[in-house]
Amino acid sequence: MDIIDTHCHVIAEDREQYPWSPIGGKASAWATSRPVTTEDMAARMDEAGILQSVLVQATTAYGYNNSYVRDSAAAHPERFLAVGTFDPLAAAAPERLALALQGQGLAGVRLFTSGSTVPTQGEWFAAPETYPFWRAAAELDVTVCLQLRLGAATGQLVDVLERFPTVRVLLDHIGYPDIAAGPARAGKEVAELAGHPGLHLKLTHRNLEPLHAVGEEAIEFLTPVVESFGAGRIAWGSNLPAAEQSLPELVDLARTVLAPLPAAARQEIFAGTARRLYSSLGRLGS
């Protein structure tokens, strides 16, 4: 099966060339305890049978300095493309976005509004001051990865999607729905967002681990989500090395949980959706 990883992180050994400046002032534990360089990532991809990967900025190491993911993608254009963290509140955000995409080699951008080192969910991504950014993102036809937690930020997410219906948003970790508390309820919560056509879901180990843990009940989450969004709006990402497992183990986890889905749906989730989210993936290595 063709596999593209839409969510993995790389950390350079050289901290002088690539200094750390984590958002929130605190680095994530995984970045310090089990970093993976670009070269290491390529080797692990070979071991796992992964053709191409999207290097998502390690925000809790480098903050808004996207140099390493940009340089990594430039050095290995046949294997990688880069998604960098972006500040939509900064001055001249539309112009900066265009430069990042057209002059600095980014294939997409990420807004990091909540995470392991940013425990309070930020609502700033939907503030009126960000509207020029969202308008530019739609005009530039760029995929915007959005790291947030549903519940705390669902209202703001819906506001953005309603104001900018043509913008393409890829929701990191599906917004961390509480699958453990009830797969059916979590599935319904996510499925209710499917009416916004620009919203896509990034399925990672943050979701696959709890789905695996609930066993046969996993289908109670998968069925409403896949039926409402369609597999063509869902993309798999490993989240290595934030995920502790090896890359082959993460691929096997996804295959196991998604086994009840039709083969065509699994192919969309593992590769087809990624190629539509990032059109340059189809040209890498060609």
C-alpha positions as CSV (number, residue, x, y, z in Angstrom):
1,M,0.0,0.0,0.0
2,D,1.2,3.5,-0.9
3,I,1.9,5.4,2.3
4,I,2.5,9.1,3.0
5,D,3.1,10.4,6.5
6,T,1.5,13.8,6.9
7,H,2.8,14.5,10.4
8,C,6.3,13.9,11.7
9,H,8.9,16.0,13.3
10,V,12.7,16.4,12.9
11,I,15.3,17.8,15.3
12,A,18.8,18.9,14.3
13,E,21.9,17.9,16.2
14,D,23.4,21.3,15.6
15,R,21.8,23.8,18.1
16,E,24.1,26.6,17.0
17,Q,22.8,26.6,13.4
18,Y,19.3,25.7,14.5
19,P,18.7,27.3,18.0
20,W,15.8,26.4,20.1
21,S,13.0,28.8,20.9
22,P,10.0,26.8,21.9
23,I,6.6,28.4,22.0
24,G,5.6,29.0,25.6
25,G,9.3,28.9,26.6
26,K,9.3,25.2,27.4
27,A,10.5,22.4,25.2
28,S,8.5,19.2,24.9
29,A,10.0,16.1,26.6
30,W,10.2,14.1,23.4
31,A,12.3,16.7,21.6
32,T,15.0,16.4,24.2
33,S,14.7,12.7,25.0
34,R,14.2,11.1,21.5
35,P,15.1,13.5,18.7
36,V,15.1,12.3,15.2
37,T,17.2,14.1,12.5
38,T,16.2,14.3,8.9
39,E,18.6,11.6,7.9
40,D,17.3,9.4,10.7
41,M,13.8,10.0,9.5
42,A,14.6,9.0,6.0
43,A,16.1,5.7,7.2
44,R,13.0,5.0,9.4
45,M,10.7,5.7,6.5
46,D,12.6,3.1,4.4
47,E,12.2,0.6,7.2
48,A,8.4,1.3,7.4
49,G,7.8,1.4,3.7
50,I,6.8,5.1,3.6
51,L,7.4,6.8,0.3
52,Q,7.2,10.5,1.4
53,S,6.6,12.5,4.5
54,V,5.5,16.0,5.5
55,L,7.9,17.5,8.0
56,V,5.8,19.5,10.4
57,Q,7.7,22.2,12.4
58,A,8.6,21.0,15.9
59,T,7.0,24.1,17.5
60,T,7.9,23.1,21.0
61,A,11.6,23.1,20.0
62,Y,12.0,25.8,17.3
63,G,8.9,28.0,17.8
64,Y,8.4,30.2,14.6
65,N,11.9,29.6,13.3
66,N,11.2,27.1,10.4
67,S,14.8,26.9,9.1
68,Y,15.4,23.2,9.8
69,V,12.2,21.9,8.2
70,R,12.8,24.2,5.2
71,D,16.5,23.1,4.9
72,S,15.5,19.4,5.3
73,A,12.9,19.5,2.5
74,A,15.3,21.4,0.2
75,A,18.0,18.8,0.8
76,H,15.7,15.8,0.2
77,P,13.0,17.1,-2.2
78,E,12.2,13.5,-3.3
79,R,11.2,12.5,0.2
80,F,10.0,15.5,2.1
81,L,8.1,18.7,2.1
82,A,7.9,21.2,4.9
83,V,5.1,22.8,7.0
84,G,6.2,25.6,9.2
85,T,4.7,27.3,12.2
86,F,3.2,30.7,11.4
87,D,1.9,33.6,13.5
88,P,-1.3,35.0,11.9
89,L,-1.2,38.0,14.3
90,A,2.1,39.3,13.1
91,A,2.3,42.5,11.1
92,A,1.8,42.0,7.3
93,A,0.7,38.4,7.8
94,P,-0.7,38.0,4.2
95,E,2.6,39.2,2.7
96,R,4.6,37.0,5.0
97,L,2.5,34.0,4.2
98,A,3.0,34.5,0.4
99,L,6.8,34.8,1.0
100,A,6.9,31.7,3.1
101,L,5.1,29.7,0.4
102,Q,6.6,31.2,-2.7
103,G,10.1,32.2,-1.6
104,Q,11.0,30.2,1.5
105,G,10.0,26.7,0.4
106,L,7.1,25.9,2.7
107,A,4.3,23.7,1.4
108,G,1.9,24.7,4.2
109,V,1.7,26.4,7.6
110,R,0.7,25.4,11.1
111,L,-1.0,27.4,13.8
112,F,-0.1,26.0,17.2
113,T,-2.8,27.1,19.7
114,S,-2.5,24.3,22.3
115,G,-0.3,21.4,23.1
116,S,1.8,19.6,25.7
117,T,3.7,22.8,26.6
118,V,0.8,25.2,26.0
119,P,-1.9,23.8,28.3
120,T,-4.3,26.7,28.0
121,Q,-6.3,26.6,24.7
122,G,-5.6,29.8,22.8
123,E,-8.5,31.5,21.1
124,W,-6.3,34.0,19.2
125,F,-6.5,32.0,15.9
126,A,-10.1,33.2,15.4
127,A,-9.5,36.9,16.5
128,P,-10.5,39.6,14.0
129,E,-6.8,40.5,13.7
130,T,-6.3,37.1,12.0
131,Y,-8.9,37.6,9.3
132,P,-6.4,39.0,6.7
133,F,-4.3,35.8,7.2
134,W,-7.3,33.5,6.7
135,R,-8.4,35.5,3.6
136,A,-4.8,35.2,2.2
137,A,-4.7,31.4,3.0
138,A,-7.8,30.9,1.0
139,E,-6.6,32.9,-1.9
140,L,-3.2,31.2,-1.9
141,D,-4.9,27.8,-1.7
142,V,-2.6,26.6,1.1
143,T,-3.4,23.9,3.7
144,V,-3.4,25.3,7.2
145,C,-2.7,22.8,9.9
146,L,-4.5,23.7,13.1
147,Q,-3.4,22.3,16.5
148,L,-6.3,22.8,18.9
149,R,-8.6,20.9,21.3
150,L,-12.2,20.4,20.4
151,G,-14.6,21.5,23.1
152,A,-12.5,24.4,24.3
153,A,-12.1,25.8,20.8
154,T,-14.9,24.3,18.7
155,G,-16.8,27.5,18.6
156,Q,-13.8,29.5,17.4
157,L,-13.0,26.8,14.8
158,V,-16.6,26.9,13.5
159,D,-16.4,30.7,13.3
160,V,-13.3,30.6,11.1
161,L,-14.8,27.9,8.9
162,E,-18.0,29.9,8.4
163,R,-16.3,33.2,7.7
164,F,-13.8,31.6,5.3
165,P,-15.6,28.6,3.7
166,T,-13.0,28.1,1.0
167,V,-10.0,27.9,3.4
168,R,-8.5,24.4,3.7
169,V,-7.9,23.5,7.4
170,L,-6.2,20.2,8.4
171,L,-7.1,19.5,12.1
172,D,-4.1,18.0,13.9
173,H,-4.9,14.9,15.8
174,I,-8.6,15.4,14.9
175,G,-8.7,18.0,17.7
176,Y,-8.1,15.4,20.4
177,P,-11.7,14.0,20.7
178,D,-12.2,12.1,24.0
179,I,-12.4,8.6,22.5
180,A,-11.7,6.9,25.8
181,A,-14.7,8.4,27.4
182,G,-17.0,7.2,24.7
183,P,-16.2,6.4,21.0
184,A,-19.7,6.9,19.8
185,R,-20.1,10.3,21.5
186,A,-16.6,11.4,20.3
187,G,-17.5,10.3,16.8
188,K,-20.7,12.2,16.8
189,E,-18.8,15.4,18.0
190,V,-16.4,15.2,15.1
191,A,-19.0,14.2,12.5
192,E,-21.0,17.3,13.3
193,L,-18.2,19.4,11.8
194,A,-18.3,17.7,8.4
195,G,-20.7,20.3,7.0
196,H,-17.7,22.6,6.6
197,P,-16.2,21.5,3.3
198,G,-12.8,23.0,3.9
199,L,-12.2,21.0,7.1
200,H,-9.9,17.9,6.9
201,L,-8.9,15.6,9.6
202,K,-5.4,14.4,10.5
203,L,-5.5,10.9,12.1
204,T,-2.5,10.2,14.3
205,H,-1.5,7.9,17.2
206,R,-3.2,10.4,19.5
207,N,-6.4,9.0,18.1
208,L,-5.3,5.5,17.0
209,E,-4.0,4.5,20.4
210,P,-7.4,5.1,22.2
211,L,-9.2,3.6,19.3
212,H,-7.1,0.4,19.6
213,A,-7.7,0.4,23.3
214,V,-11.5,0.3,23.0
215,G,-11.3,-2.7,20.6
216,E,-14.4,-3.4,18.6
217,E,-16.0,-0.2,19.9
218,A,-13.6,1.7,17.6
219,I,-16.0,1.3,14.8
220,E,-18.5,3.5,16.7
221,F,-16.1,6.4,16.2
222,L,-14.9,5.5,12.7
223,T,-18.3,4.9,11.1
224,P,-19.8,8.4,11.7
225,V,-16.5,10.2,11.1
226,V,-15.7,8.4,7.8
227,E,-19.3,8.5,6.6
228,S,-19.7,12.2,7.2
229,F,-16.3,13.4,6.1
230,G,-15.5,10.8,3.6
231,A,-12.1,9.1,3.6
232,G,-10.9,11.7,1.1
233,R,-10.9,14.3,3.8
234,I,-8.9,12.2,6.3
235,A,-5.1,11.8,6.3
236,W,-2.8,9.6,8.4
237,G,0.2,11.0,10.2
238,S,2.6,9.1,12.5
239,N,3.5,11.9,14.9
240,L,7.0,10.4,15.2
241,P,9.0,11.0,17.4
242,A,6.4,12.5,19.7
243,A,4.9,9.0,19.5
244,E,7.2,6.6,21.4
245,Q,6.7,3.6,19.1
246,S,8.9,2.9,16.1
247,L,7.6,4.0,12.7
248,P,6.8,0.5,11.6
249,E,4.8,0.0,14.8
250,L,2.9,3.2,14.1
251,V,2.1,2.1,10.6
252,D,0.9,-1.3,11.9
253,L,-1.2,0.4,14.6
254,A,-3.0,2.4,11.9
255,R,-3.5,-0.6,9.7
256,T,-5.0,-2.6,12.6
257,V,-7.4,0.1,13.6
258,L,-8.5,0.9,10.1
259,A,-8.8,-2.7,9.0
260,P,-12.6,-2.7,9.1
261,L,-12.7,0.1,6.5
262,P,-12.9,-0.7,2.7
263,A,-9.5,-0.9,1.0
264,A,-10.3,2.2,-1.1
265,A,-11.0,4.2,2.1
266,R,-7.7,3.0,3.6
267,Q,-5.8,4.0,0.5
268,E,-7.3,7.5,0.7
269,I,-6.4,7.9,4.4
270,F,-2.8,6.6,3.9
271,A,-1.9,8.5,0.7
272,G,-4.7,9.9,-1.5
273,T,-5.9,12.7,0.8
274,A,-2.3,13.8,1.4
275,R,-1.7,14.3,-2.3
276,R,-4.8,16.6,-2.5
277,L,-3.8,18.5,0.6
278,Y,-0.3,19.0,-0.7
279,S,-0.2,19.0,-4.5
280,S,3.6,19.0,-4.7
281,L,3.7,15.5,-3.2
282,G,2.6,14.2,-6.6
283,R,5.7,15.8,-8.1
284,L,8.3,14.7,-5.6
285,G,10.8,12.3,-7.1
286,S,9.3,12.7,-10.6
